[in-house]
Amino acid sequence: MTEGESAWLAAAPWGINDRVRSRLAATAHEVAAEWNVELGEMIAAGRFSYIALAGDDAILKVVPVEDDEADHEADALAALAGDGAVRLLRHDRARRAMLIERARPGYDASGLSEYEAMRVASSAARKFWRPAARGRPFRWIGDLVPRWLDNAGDHYLVRQAKEIYATMRPADATLVHGDFHHHNLLSNGDRWVVIDPKPMVGEPEFDVPTLLWNPIGHQPTKDSVDRWIGAFADAGLDANLVRKWAIVRGTYQGLPLAQGETAETSPQLRVVRALL
C-alpha cells in the first residue's frame, strides 16, 4: 500500500481512517444511485475499502486510491470470469468502484480444519494461477519486492531477506493473488472462491506464504509451517522456493513491527524465524 498517515489507521483495528471512509462512502452512494442498486449496510470486515451490501446478491466495493496494490483487482476478477473467484458484475475504473457477486453462505476458510483449509486453498489457488504477462495490465513482483524490502527498515532479518532475494529470479508468467489466505477464501454454494486479490504477475510459490501466518490469531510453529509447505509441494510447487518467498515476504510484511508487537508475537516473523 502507498504509505500515508492521512489514509491509514496507525494501530489496530488498522484499515482506512474515518476521513477516507467518509469519502469512499460518498462515492459508493453516488455510484449505487447511478447503477440503480440498493445500498445496504457496510460490511465491517472490509477495513481497507468501503464495502457494502448491494441488494440481495451483490456487494458494492470502493477501493481507496491510496491502495495502489488493488489497482488491478477488477482486471483480475474480469479475467477469472467467476471461475474460482467472485464474479465482477460492473466496474467504474475512474471511481475505483466494483459491483461484485455476493458469495453465499460466505463463510471464510478460517473455520476449517488445517487439512481442509489446505485442500480448499490448493484447489482455489490452481484456478487462480493462470498465464498472464507483465504490463497487461498487471505489475511484475520483481519490480515491487525490492521496494517493499527497503521499506521494512534496517534490521538483521531484512539484510538476510535481501541476501536470499538476491539469489532468486522471479518468474513473470503467472497471475498471482498477492494476498492469498483463509479470510480471502469464501464458501459460495458448493465451492470456494477467492476475494480481494492484489493481483500481480509472478510465480505460484509467491502466493503461499500468507497462508502460513493466517488465520488471524494463529501462532505459527515450525511444524505448522512445514505442513503447509509440504501440502503445496505435494500439489507440484517448489518447496524450497516457497521457503525463500516465506522468508522474504514474512520479513517485509512483519517489519517494522506493529505497535505492541514483538518478534516473538508477530506471526510473519515467527514464520521467518522457523525457516532460518
QUIMO-V195057 format. One record per backbone hydrogen bond with DSSP energy under -1.0 kcal/mol. NH is the residue of the N-H (numbers start at 1). CO is the residue of the C=O. E is the energy in kcal/mol with one decimal. If there is no record, write none. Layout:
nh=NH co=CO e=E
nh=NH co=CO e=E
This chain:
nh=2 co=66 e=-1.7
nh=7 co=4 e=-2.1
nh=8 co=4 e=-1.4
nh=9 co=15 e=-3.1
nh=14 co=11 e=-2.4
nh=16 co=47 e=-2.7
nh=17 co=7 e=-2.1
nh=21 co=17 e=-2.5
nh=22 co=18 e=-2.3
nh=23 co=19 e=-1.8
nh=24 co=20 e=-2.6
nh=25 co=21 e=-2.4
nh=26 co=22 e=-1.9
nh=27 co=23 e=-1.6
nh=28 co=24 e=-2.7
nh=29 co=25 e=-2.4
nh=30 co=26 e=-1.9
nh=31 co=27 e=-2.8
nh=32 co=28 e=-2.7
nh=33 co=29 e=-1.8
nh=34 co=30 e=-1.8
nh=35 co=31 e=-2.6
nh=37 co=32 e=-2.4
nh=40 co=53 e=-3.7
nh=43 co=51 e=-3.3
nh=46 co=43 e=-1.7
nh=47 co=45 e=-2.0
nh=50 co=62 e=-2.6
nh=52 co=60 e=-2.3
nh=53 co=41 e=-2.0
nh=54 co=58 e=-2.6
nh=55 co=38 e=-1.7
nh=59 co=100 e=-2.8
nh=60 co=52 e=-2.9
nh=61 co=98 e=-2.8
nh=62 co=50 e=-2.7
nh=63 co=96 e=-2.4
nh=67 co=64 e=-1.8
nh=68 co=66 e=-1.4
nh=70 co=67 e=-1.5
nh=71 co=68 e=-1.5
nh=73 co=70 e=-1.7
nh=76 co=72 e=-2.1
nh=77 co=73 e=-2.3
nh=78 co=74 e=-2.5
nh=79 co=75 e=-2.1
nh=80 co=76 e=-2.1
nh=81 co=77 e=-1.7
nh=83 co=80 e=-2.2
nh=84 co=82 e=-1.2
nh=86 co=194 e=-1.9
nh=89 co=99 e=-3.1
nh=90 co=99 e=-1.6
nh=92 co=97 e=-2.8
nh=97 co=92 e=-2.0
nh=98 co=61 e=-2.8
nh=99 co=90 e=-2.7
nh=100 co=59 e=-3.1
nh=101 co=87 e=-3.0
nh=102 co=57 e=-2.2
nh=106 co=187 e=-1.8
nh=109 co=182 e=-1.9
nh=109 co=185 e=-1.2
nh=111 co=108 e=-1.0
nh=112 co=109 e=-1.4
nh=117 co=113 e=-2.9
nh=118 co=114 e=-2.4
nh=119 co=115 e=-2.2
nh=120 co=116 e=-2.8
nh=121 co=117 e=-2.8
nh=122 co=118 e=-2.5
nh=123 co=119 e=-2.0
nh=124 co=120 e=-2.6
nh=125 co=121 e=-2.6
nh=126 co=122 e=-1.9
nh=127 co=123 e=-1.1
nh=128 co=124 e=-1.8
nh=129 co=125 e=-3.1
nh=132 co=173 e=-1.6
nh=135 co=138 e=-4.0
nh=136 co=133 e=-1.6
nh=141 co=201 e=-2.4
nh=143 co=140 e=-1.7
nh=144 co=141 e=-1.4
nh=145 co=141 e=-2.6
nh=148 co=144 e=-2.0
nh=149 co=145 e=-2.5
nh=150 co=146 e=-2.1
nh=151 co=147 e=-2.2
nh=153 co=150 e=-1.3
nh=159 co=155 e=-2.0
nh=160 co=156 e=-2.0
nh=161 co=157 e=-2.7
nh=162 co=158 e=-2.5
nh=163 co=159 e=-1.8
nh=164 co=160 e=-2.3
nh=165 co=161 e=-2.9
nh=166 co=162 e=-1.9
nh=167 co=164 e=-1.4
nh=168 co=165 e=-1.7
nh=173 co=202 e=-1.0
nh=174 co=202 e=-1.3
nh=175 co=130 e=-2.9
nh=176 co=200 e=-2.8
nh=184 co=181 e=-1.7
nh=185 co=182 e=-1.4
nh=186 co=193 e=-2.9
nh=187 co=107 e=-2.4
nh=188 co=191 e=-3.3
nh=189 co=104 e=-3.3
nh=191 co=188 e=-1.3
nh=193 co=186 e=-2.8
nh=194 co=84 e=-2.1
nh=195 co=184 e=-1.9
nh=198 co=177 e=-3.0
nh=200 co=176 e=-1.5
nh=201 co=139 e=-3.1
nh=202 co=174 e=-3.1
nh=206 co=203 e=-1.9
nh=207 co=204 e=-1.8
nh=211 co=208 e=-2.0
nh=212 co=209 e=-1.5
nh=218 co=215 e=-2.5
nh=225 co=221 e=-2.5
nh=226 co=222 e=-2.5
nh=227 co=223 e=-2.2
nh=228 co=224 e=-2.2
nh=229 co=225 e=-2.4
nh=230 co=226 e=-2.5
nh=231 co=227 e=-2.2
nh=232 co=228 e=-1.8
nh=233 co=229 e=-2.1
nh=234 co=230 e=-2.4
nh=236 co=233 e=-1.7
nh=237 co=232 e=-2.4
nh=242 co=238 e=-2.2
nh=243 co=239 e=-2.2
nh=244 co=240 e=-2.1
nh=245 co=241 e=-2.5
nh=246 co=242 e=-2.4
nh=247 co=243 e=-2.0
nh=248 co=244 e=-2.5
nh=249 co=245 e=-3.3
nh=250 co=246 e=-1.9
nh=251 co=247 e=-1.6
nh=252 co=248 e=-2.0
nh=253 co=249 e=-2.1
nh=254 co=250 e=-1.4
nh=255 co=251 e=-1.5
nh=261 co=258 e=-2.3
nh=266 co=262 e=-2.2
nh=270 co=266 e=-2.1
nh=271 co=267 e=-1.6
nh=272 co=268 e=-2.1
nh=273 co=269 e=-2.8
nh=274 co=270 e=-1.5
nh=275 co=271 e=-1.1
nh=276 co=272 e=-1.2
